[in-house]
Amino acid sequence: MYDLRWIRENPEAFDAGLAARGLQPLATDILARDASARAKRTALQKIQNRRNALSKQIGVAKSKDEDADNLIAEVGQLKGTLQQGEEAEREIMQALRDILVGLPNRPEEGVPIGEDEEANVVVCSHGNPTEFNFEPKEHFEIGEALGLMDFEAASKLSGARFVVLRGELARLERALSAAMLDIHTQEFG
């Protein structure tokens, strides 16, 4: 996720990075939301300071057996205002986070920009791609064919994108987890 401070300091570079990824510029919108959240935060801090000052005045008034009902009422009002303001600030910040989380990273300087995978440039490669005399299968196809992976059972248990491991594959996963835990606890405490 992008750092808001970096976007504030480099809005042109931010928008250029988005443009390189084929997206519309968003720096203005993000900075406006950020400014709104910061203004809300500043206003809330002023209200909190006022509430704290009134609370001290209430303490002083009560210690002198003076009437503090007006001060208590004002503190109650400020508390409600604070809650509403904090909720509004939370909503603004959540909307901002939602935008930032969904954005792709900027391309590194010097990286050739292509519109799609076909337009990308191969900068370097190592070795030759393996050539098979048969059509290779994906790992999940092999797992299903051997009865070691069950996607249907997983979808009934937890929803899409999960798998139930069975038999030797389940034991292998548990053994790997146990081995890594042993190594971690023995070597790193």
N, C-alpha and C positions, 0 to 999 in steps of 0.2 A: 504494500500500500504506500502511496506517496506521502511524503512529509509536507504538511501544510506550510511550514516555514519555507521549505524549498520552493514550493509553488508561488508563495508571496514574493520571494526574491528572484525567481526565474520564470515568470509567466509565459514569456515568448518561447523559451526552450521547452516548457511543458506542452504548449500548444503545438510546437513543431514536432515533438515526439508523438503526439496524438495524430497529427496529420500524416506522419510517416506510417502509422498503423491504419490509415484510412478512416480516421474518426474526426468529427467536428471539434473545433477548439472549445474548451470548457473552462479555461482559466478564469474568465470574467465571472461566470456563474458560480464557480467554486469559491472565488475570492469574495463575491457578494454574500454568499451564505456564511463564509467564515467571518466576515466583518459583522454580519448580523448576530452571529453567536457570540462574538467577542463583545459587542455592544450590550447584549443581554447579560453577559457575565459581569461586565462593569456595573450595570444598573443593579444587578442582584447584590453585588458586593456593597454598593452604597446603601441598599436597603438593610442588609445584614449589619452594617456599621451603625445605622440609625437604630435598629432593634437592640443591638448591644448597648448603645448609649442609654436608651430608654430603660433597659433592664437594670442598669446601674442606678438610674434615677429612681426606679421603683424600690430598689434595695435601700437607698438612702432615705426615701420617703417613709418606708415602713419602719426603718430603725428610729425615725423621729416621730412615729405614730401619726404621720400625716396621711391624707387621703390620696391614694394612688390609682383610683378607679379609671380616670381618664387615660393615664399612662398604660395601664393594663389593657384597656380597650384598643389603644393604638398599637400596642405590641401584637395583639390578636389579629388586627387588620394586616399588619406587616407580615405576620406569619402566613396568612392566606395568600397575600401578594407574592411572597417568596415561593410558595409551593407552585403557584401558577407559572411564575417566571422560570423556575427550575424545570418544570415539565416542558415549557416552550423551548427552552435551551436544549434539553435532551432530544426533543423531536428534530430540531435543526441539526444537531450534531449527528444524530442517527441517519438522517437523510444525506448528510455530507459523507459519512462513512460508507453508506450504501453506494454512493457514486464512486468514491475512491477505490473501494474494494473491487468493483467491476471493471476497472480500467486496466489495460495491458501495460506492461513495463515499457519504458522508452527504449528504443534500440540504442545499442552502444555506438559511440562515435566511430566512424570508419566502417561500420557494417553496411554492406550494400543493401539498398531497400528494394524489395520486389513487391508487386501487387499481390501475387499469390505464390504458391509453392513452385510453380513452373518458372517464375521470373527470378527466383533466388539464384545466387551465384555460389558454386562450390569453391570455397577458398582453399581447402586442403582435404585430403582423405587418406586413410591408412589402410593398407591391405586391399585385397580384392573381395568383393561381395561373394559369399558362399553360393555356389550353384548346386542345386539338388537335382537328382534324376527322377524326382517325384514332386508332387505338389505338397509343400510343407503345410502343416496344420497349426492353428493357434493353440496356445497352452490350454485354454478352456475347452476346446474341441477334444483334445486328447484326454483331459480330465473327465469329461462327460462320457466319452467312449469307454473308458476304463472303469466307470462307475465310482470314481473317486471324488467327483464334484457334482453337487445337486443344486442347480439354480432354481428349480421349481419349488423345492422344499424351503429354500431360503426366501423366496418371494412371499410364501405364505407366512413365514415366521417374522420377517423384518422388512420386507419390501424389496424394491429393485436394487440392483448393484451390489448384492451380497451373495455369498455362496456358502453352502454347507459342505464341509470337507468330510469324507468318509474313509474308513479303513486305514490303509497304510499312509495315505496323504495326511490324514488327521494326526496320526502318530508322529509322522515326520515333522509337522508344524509344531507339535507340542515338544518334541525332542529339541528342535532348534531353539525354541523359546527357553526351555530349561537350560540348554547349553549356554545361551547368551546371559541368562541370569546368573549362572554359576561363574562364568568368566567375569562378569561385572562385579559380583560380590567378592570373589577371591582376589581379583587384581586391583579393584578400586574401592573396596571396603563397603 
